[in-house]
Amino acid sequence: MCGIIAYIGHRDATPLVLNGLKRLEYRGYDSSGIAVLNGNLQLLKRKGKIKDLELALEGTHMPGKVSIGHTRWATHGEPNDINAHPHISSDGKIAMVHNGIIENYDVIRKELLTKGYTLESETDTEVLLKFIESIKQENHFDLEEAVRIALKWVVGTYVIVLIDQERPNTLIAARKGSPLVVGIGDDEYFMASDALPIVDHTRDVVYINDYELVIIEEGELILKNLGNERKTPLIEKLDLEIAAIEKGGYEHFMLKEIYQQPDTIRDCFRGRITEESSSIQIRGIEDHLDKFVSARRIIMIGCGTSWHASLVAEYIFEDLCRIPVEVDYASEFRYRNPILDSNDIIFAISQSGETADTIVALEKAKEQNAFLFGIVNVVGSSISRITHAGTYTHSGPEIGVASTKAFTGQLAVLYMIALKVGLEKQLLSQKKYSELLSQLQSVPKKIETIFETQINNISSIAEKYCQSQNCLYLGRGYQFPIALEGALKLKEISYIHAEGYPAAEMKHGPIALIEDNVPVIFIALKNDECYEKIMSNIQEIKARRGKVIGIITEGDSRTKKILDEYIEIPECDPVISPLLTVVPLQFLAYYMGTKKGIDVDKPRNLAKSVTVE
Ligand code: F6R
């Protein structure tokens, strides 16, 4: 979703901001722009990719040491040069970039029109900027004061960053509900939507909180609340390598991230499963173990792939911990008037830690005294800071829009928590616990076996079926959420319509879709307790001339015989198996997408970090 980068210092700002915009490309966008102060206020905006902006910059001289840049993901108004950010005030002196949505923009817009302001674009951003300008002019305030007053009237979410020709050595920014990080270099400062454009320059960062205002002026960082009181900035160290945010020889970030999974899962276990593999120690859990043991109910919330991880967790926690689990889309949970109390634990699962739907759901749960636990990948992100406790997945930066390694990281954390709580509640014998723990630790090696034996096979299957219009993904029990995840991956990056269902539900409706050009992907593992039933479900498809691709247990010759195509995975305990079965489905989606010529890292319309509700 929209990305912001800003610079103030001693270096030529335009190339720095342009490179920052390239680092933010992965968030998803449809236009971009830069404004720079150099005595005048200079502006350049382009619909399309950053390379279109770069091309336009080649013929433009934009010197200056203070600059703001933006990648826009359209909300109000179609993607075009006019709606792109930065926007400029009526007097041409102030430029502003914005990430978020101003919900009462229409009321403000009407008021501005009555006052004689004209609006060039269809955006809520221009409305907010001109509202700030009107307050500044009518009250003879300086920009900082006008921003503070304006934000008191605003309903919605924002990160805004402004530059002003009348204060040429100043950056002003504010945040509510969208992320903002400030990087502190040597006599220079950076501001960005996340740490990725900052790590090229410095590791010292300050994460800005909601309702905070940042003013960088004459080399000093001033942090205030909207009541104009000074606050002390908390400087933290970024733990992020530049290599981690580059492709490292892979054709796509998505491919790199799929291949990283054995290592990211090992990283997730590191320091948490003890050397002798006898116990699990997770700080976020240790400190609150009694809460988990006595929990009346766990409610899992998330969106998209993270919601699928929650669905797997429902099976895991009910099996291993006998704690009732509810799973809800964060966006629905928020608006369904949930009944909660302090015996409920809310698990918020999120790769980015910035998903607006999940954040507002957490705020709702907090009001009702529930205990909030975050499972998040991005260190320092909003969800990691608003939850009472939590665990990082340590999957490293996920740049590909389609989530892969973050999903297996989320599952790895959920398994460790469930095993720990199950043992603590004496529901798991030491023997069963050790067996499952050892199965869990064998996962990275087994994923490597899939890499070694199945990639050419999956690529050929993708070649054969990539022109399909529709696909069905079916699985039962632990494999049902994986069927959903497989279908989501395919939709996102190949634009093929795909649906996931519990295999038994097929006969209640989706079977009407079956014909010979609709591939059906079954997850049919030999040691699944529903194996025989799944075999019958496969026969039902075959009887209707459907094509069936199976994810099966290595060497299962009986299932192979009835399938059109199969992908074999190493044998694994059914409880742990989602960590394996998802991997061939990630590859299948990747190859289907790339064989159709789609840029799988930046599929159309999608944003990596969805910071609007
Ligand atoms: C799918 C995908 C999205 C995200 C969803 C939640 O590949 O990436 O469905 O899973 O937008 O994002 P996070 O996990 O950042 O809260």
Boltz pocket constraint, residues with backbone or C-beta under 6 A from the ligand:
constraints:
  - pocket:
      binder: B
      contacts: [[A, 302], [A, 303], [A, 304], [A, 305], [A, 306], [A, 307], [A, 349], [A, 350], [A, 351], [A, 352], [A, 353], [A, 354], [A, 355], [A, 358], [A, 401], [A, 402], [A, 403], [A, 404], [A, 488], [A, 489], [A, 492], [A, 607], [A, 608], [A, 609], [A, 610]]
      max_distance: 6.0
